[in-house]
């Protein structure tokens, strides 16, 4: 099950209903403060009025859904790519990446024929790079084992690399109209408020109740519209700052009736954020910069980077980068200049990356110098600054690489 920043999972009906409408035309008024929301008269408990609730939700969706590019044809390939992209990704960012992706890999055969490097480069900036590698592996599996036809049954979809229960349900219901509910953070929030789920939604009993309610709410023959409507409502109306005055389910909402909307869903335990001090070095020799390719496993497996690592207890960042370079490449280097500090946040980490310009301690006249002895990478290159743009890199290293193209300092005048 996914968790998305600002509940970015915002889905829509067929754009053919009102062609040409832009996302801006579907914008909603400013949020109504929870404390200013007045429960409508005549509360109708949701358990006793499921058909009425279903109809109200679908009518709202038809009026307020926003057109998105993967909604034009509902092809399994496009639905699948969009679902994977929107994990941990805001909607606007996901749309722009989706459009570029489809220009580069318009269908399953195109993706399956691509190299891992091409796929990682197209994915750069979305993070969680195992998703990109799994997309490539799944595309090749479909071509090899399913004759190039995306499977329709949830079990077969679930068996593809990198596809979990939520994604399998989303593709099965939205692309193939199969009667399976989708449960993401948006749906959890809607059900927790409408049915007053009074324990953390990810806990066993609450998760089981939400799953049962999601199945009960699914109207026959309307899986595509209903699942999108539930997620759309959670994204646009029933968000962290709910717009109760515009909610089509307000008459049925138990949390609104009880005045506890702001208390639902019940939050679970927050993950602790771990600060990390890290160093990296840009080694330049005869106009070229050294980069290495990470080993295939791990969060950033297969990406290119400037060598470096964590600052150990008792050492300065300058000492750490010299040590890390020696351990990872065998090169003896010295710091020629600081290049600044890059801060980058991940789900449970806050990284401070200390960046330095480096030079070989005893450079010889060879171009390039002797080959490195790699201990934490599978490949290496000496590249000109402009060539760095073609590499897939972790976000913090991409920030550093981008800064080198405009830097005016010791790095550009180093040996």
N, C-alpha and C positions, 0 to 999 in steps of 0.2 A: 504494500500500500504506500502511496506516495505522500509526500508532504511538500507543499509548494509555497514559495514566498508570496505573500499577499494574495493567497488563494488564486493563482493565475489561471486555473483550469476553467476557461470560459468557452462554452461550446454553443453551437447554434443549429438552427434548422437549415433546410436546403436554402441557399441564397436565391433560388429561383422564385421563392415566394414574393420577394420584393427586390428585384435585381438592382444592383448599383448602389445599395446602401452601404455607407462606409462605417467603420467602427465608431467614428466620432458622432454619427447620427444616432447611435444607440446609447449615447452617454446618459447617465441618470443624474438626478439632482443631487445636491450635497447630502451627506448622511444625516438622518434625523437622530439626534441624541437618544440613547436608550431611555433615559429618565423622562424624555419628553414624549415618548410613544405611549399612546393611550390604547389599551386593549379595546377592540371593537365590541359593540354590544352583542350579546347572544353567542357566547363561546360554544363551539361545537367540537367536543372531544374528538381528536383525530381517529382513535380506535373505532369509533362508532360511525364515522363518515368518510371511509376510505375512498369510495367512488367519487364523492364530491371533491375531496382533496386532490385526487388524480386529475379531474377535469379542470380544476382551477389552476393547477400547476402547468398543464399543457397549454391552456389558453394564455397564460402569462408568457410562456416560452415562445409561442407563436408571435406574440406582440413585441417582445423585448430581446430575443436572441440576436447575437451579432454574427455577421458573416465572416468566416475565417477560411483561408485557402484550402484546407483539407476537407471542408464541408461541401465543396463544389460537386464532387463525384462520389465521395465516401468509398474510395477504393481501399481495399485492405492494406495495401502498401502505405498509402498516405496516412491513414488512420494510425497505423502502427508507428510510423516515424514520428508523427505529431505527439502521440502518447509518450513515447520514450523521451523526446526532446523536452516535454513540459514537466518532467520530473525535476524538481528543485530549480525550476526556471520560470521567470516572470513571463506573462503572456506576450507582451510586445517584443521582448527579446526572442522568445520562441518563434513567433511569426517570421521575423526577419531571417533567423537561421533556417527555418523550414523552406522559405522561398529560395534561398541560396542553395540549400541542399538539393532541392528538386531540379534546379538548373544544372547541377553537377551530376546527380544520380537520379534521373527521372523515373526509374522503375527498378524492379528487383534484379533483372539481369545486369543493369548498369552498376548497381551497388555490388553485386556478387563478383563482378569482373575487376573491381577496383583493388588497388593495393592497400595494405593497412596504413601506410604513410599518407596516402591520399585521403582516406577516411578520417584519420586522426586530425589532419590539417583542416578539413572541412568542419570538424567538431570543435576545434580549438576555441576556447572561451566559454564553453558550456560546462566544463568540468566533468568530474566523474567519468573518466575516459574509458572505464570498463564498459560503459554503455555503448560507446562507438565500436569497440572491438566486438561486443556481442551482436550488434546490428550486422556487422560484416559476416560474422560466423553464422548467424541465423539466415541471412540472405543466401549464403552458399549452401546451407542445409536445405532450404526450400528448393533451390535449383537442383540439388543432387538427389534428394529423397522424395520430393513432391512434384517433380516435373516442372518446376517453375511456377506452380500454382499455390498461392498462400492457403494453408489449411483453414477450414472454417470451424471445426469443432474445438471447444475450449481446451480439451485435453491435449489435442495435437498442437494447438497454439502454445500451450503451456510447456510443451516438451522442447520448444525451440530455445536456443541459447539466450540467456538474459531476460526471458519473459517470466514474470511472476503472476500471481493470481489476479491482481488488479488489471494489468495490461492485457492478459488473456481475456478477461471478462469484457473489457472495453472494446477490443477488436471484434470479439464474437458478437457483441450486442450492437455496436455502432456500425460496423462494416457489414455484418451478416444478419442483423436483426434477430439474433437468437435471444431467447427469454432468460437472460442472466443479468442480475443487478451489478452495478459498478459502485464501489465504495471507496472514495478518496476522502481527503480531509474536508472538502466542501460538503460532501454528503454526510459525513459524520456530524458536522456542525449543525446542519439542517435537522437531521433526525433527533439529535440530542436536545435541541430546543423544542421542536414540535411535540415530541413525545416525553419530554422531561426525563432524560437519561441522567441519573443522579450520581454516577461514578465515572472515573476517567474512561474515556471512550476506547482507549487501547487496552484496557484491562480485560481479562477473560470474560466475566459475566456481561459487561457492557458491550464488548465487541460482538458477543454472540447475540445479544438482543438487537443491536443495530443491524446485524446481518439478517436476522429473521424479519425485522421490520422492512428492510430494503426489499426483500423478496415479496413480502405481502403488498407493498406499495406498487410493484411493477404491474402495469395494466397489460392485458393480453394483446399481443400484436403491436405494441408501442415501445419496444425496448429502446430503439434508437432515440426517439424523441424524449421519452421519460428519463433515461439515464443522463442525457445531455441537459435536460431541464433541471434535474436535481443538482448537477454540478454547476450549472449556470446560475441558479438561484443562490447557491452557497458562495459563489464568486462575486456576484454583482449586488446582491441584496442582503443575504444572511451571512455577512462577513464578520470580521473581528469588531467592526463598528457597524452594527446592523441598522438597516433602513426599514424598520418595522412598519412605518407608515406606507411603504410601497410593496409590502410583501403579500402575495396572493394567498398565502396560508395563514395570515394573521388571525382569522377567526378560529382556526384550528390549533393554534400554537399554545401548548400548555405552559411553556416558559413565559410567554407574553402575558397570558391570563393570570399567572401567579406573580408577575412582576420580577422575575429572576432571569431575564434574558442575558444579562451581563454575567450570570453565574453558570451559564451553559455554553459550550460543553465544559465539564469539570476538567481542569488541566491535570495532566500527569506530571511526573517528576521531570524537571528540566535537566537537560544534559549539561554537565560542567564544561566550561570553556577553558582549554589549556593553552597558556601562552608559550611560544617557542621562539628561541633566538637562533637564527640560521645565518650562514654566510655563503656567499658565492663570489667567484672571481672571473673577470674577463681577461683572459691571457691573450695578448696581441704580440705577433711576431712577423716582421716584414710585411705589415699591412693586412695580415689575416688574423682571424679570431678563432680560438679553439672551442669546439663544442663536442659533447658526447651524447650518445643515445642510451637512455636508461634501459636496464634489463626488462624483459617482457612482463614480469610480474609486478604487482603493486599498483597503487592508485594512479601513478603516472607512467606505467610501464610502456615502453616503446616511444616515449617522447624525447625530444632533444633538450639539452640544458647546458648551462655553464656549470662546471664542477663545483661542489661545495657540500656543506652538511651542517650539523648542529654545533653550536658553541658549547664546549665542554666546561665543566666546573673549573674555575681557577684560571681560565685563559681569556685573552682579549679576542674580539672579532678578528683583528689583524693576524694574531697567532693562529686562530682557528682556520682561516682560509688558506694560510701557508701549509698547515698540517693536512687539511683535507685534500689539497691539490697533490701533495706528495703521496698520500695514501691511495687516491683514486686514479692517478695518472703516472706516478713516478717522476713527475717534473719537479725540480727544485725551483721555486719562484720567490719573488719578493713583491711586496705591495708598492706600487708606484704612486697611487692616488686613491682616495675614497671616491666612490661614485654615488653615494647616497644611501638612503634607507627606504625600502619598500615595505609597506604594511599590506597584508592580505589576509582576509578572513575566510575560514572554511567552516564546515558545520560545527565541529567541536574544537577547533584550533584557531588561535590568532597568531599569525606568523609575522615576525619582524626580520626582514631579510637585509642583512648588511652587505652592500655591494662594493667591490674593489676592482680597480684596474691593476693588472699584474704584468710582470715581465719575468723572463727567464733569468735565473740567478747568474748563470754563466753561459750566455747565448753564444752559439757558434755561428758560422757563416752559412749553414745549410738552410735551404728553403724547401720545405719546412724542416724543423729539427728532427731528431730521432723519434721514432714512433713511441707513443705512450704505452705504459703497462697498465691496462685497464683492470680495475677490480670491482667497479660498480656500474659498468656500462658494457654494451655489446658492440659499439662502433664509435668512431670518432671522425671529425673532419676539421680542416683548417679552411675557413670561409671568409670572404669579404663581407663587410657589414650588410650590404644590400641583399646578399644571399640568405641572410637569417630570416627574411620574410617568408621564404618558401618552406620553413621547417615548422612542424607542430611542436609547441612548447607549452609547459605549464603556465598558468596565468601570470604568476609573479616573474618568471623568466621572460615571458613575452613583454611585460612592462619594461624590463631592463633592456631587452633587445631593441624595443621601439625607441627608448631613450638614447641609444647609441647613434641613431641616425640623425639626431639633432644636437648631440653633445658638443660642447665647445670647451675642451679642457684637456687634461693630461692624456686621456686615452687616445685622442686623435693625433697627438704629437709623440706618442711613445715609440720606442724603436720598432 
